[in-house]
Amino acid sequence: MGYARTALLLAALTGLFLAVGYAVGGQGGILIAFGIALAMNLFAYWNADKIVLRMYRARPAADDVRGHELARIVADLAARADLPCPKVYIIDQDQPNAFATGRNPENAAVAATTGLLRLLNREEVAGVMAHELAHVKNRDSLIMTMTAVLAGAIGMLANMLMFTGLMGGRDNRSSPLGAIGSLLVMLLAPMAAMLVQMAISRSREYEADRIGAEISGQPRALASALQKISQGAERIDNEVAEANPASAHLFIVNPLHGRAGDSLFSTHPQVANRIERLLAMTAGGDVGPRGPAPRRPTRASSIPTSGTRRPTVDRRGRPWG
């Protein structure tokens, strides 16, 4: 269902682009706008992982004693998901959060903040990392790049229309849209494109929750982690994300303040809705282990494990160690 919804939204975005492009500039306008947007986003697609890791000053997990156990967790989960093991990074940031980046599974990286490692127990950390590996497995970076290309091209067409109108290079009265129609395109087309782009982002988050729960075999642990991360993100600022809001969609929970889950303009679904879906997977028996079971620590671990869980979301914060 997640893939079908994404395909439908991409088709709607493509149709909007073609309609607006033809109305604004004919075939020539479509090709120019699409070419520029494609070139910009292809550069971002090939270099986004390096850019975002540098932006958040991420460092390899091997450089931190807490990162050794995190790297083992990611390696076990990658084996279960039949994925190449991604590079693992740690970000010195008090806000609990995590993200995945990279253009394909062979060039992927996952990162977790020190705040997340302090807050969650081992099962919850595994649930979060499985969610991020689901993004890698689903090639969501590619999907979101395609979305950005189309949304960027639509915005460029609207800017072209505004520029030619201001410069007097186009007589809107002779346009099939007319003056009022051209004004509406300038105002509404970029907004419509952004709405579709945000809807695709929310759809991919739901799908990553589902597949991540299947990879880890513990949807309840992911649900508990989402609740804790959301509460932490509400209290603690992420200054880099606030200064670069375009990167917010990467994180498992929206790092920006003043967010509204599941609204038309949100990149992330409401956490309560995500938790509800994950707990429904547990109740319905829709999740089972994939691949070999994760290795249990054979020596003292810096990540506490949990005992038998009650059938509710775990609300207790457990330090990383």
Secondary structure as UniProt FT lines:
FT   HELIX           2..55
FT   TURN            56..57
FT   STRAND          59..60
FT   HELIX           61..63
FT   HELIX           65..80
FT   TURN            81..82
FT   STRAND          87..91
FT   STRAND          98..101
FT   HELIX           105..107
FT   STRAND          109..113
FT   HELIX           114..119
FT   HELIX           122..137
FT   TURN            138..139
FT   HELIX           140..167
FT   HELIX           172..174
FT   TURN            176..177
FT   HELIX           178..216
FT   HELIX           219..235
FT   HELIX           239..243
FT   HELIX           245..250
FT   TURN            261..262
FT   TURN            264..265
FT   HELIX           271..284
//
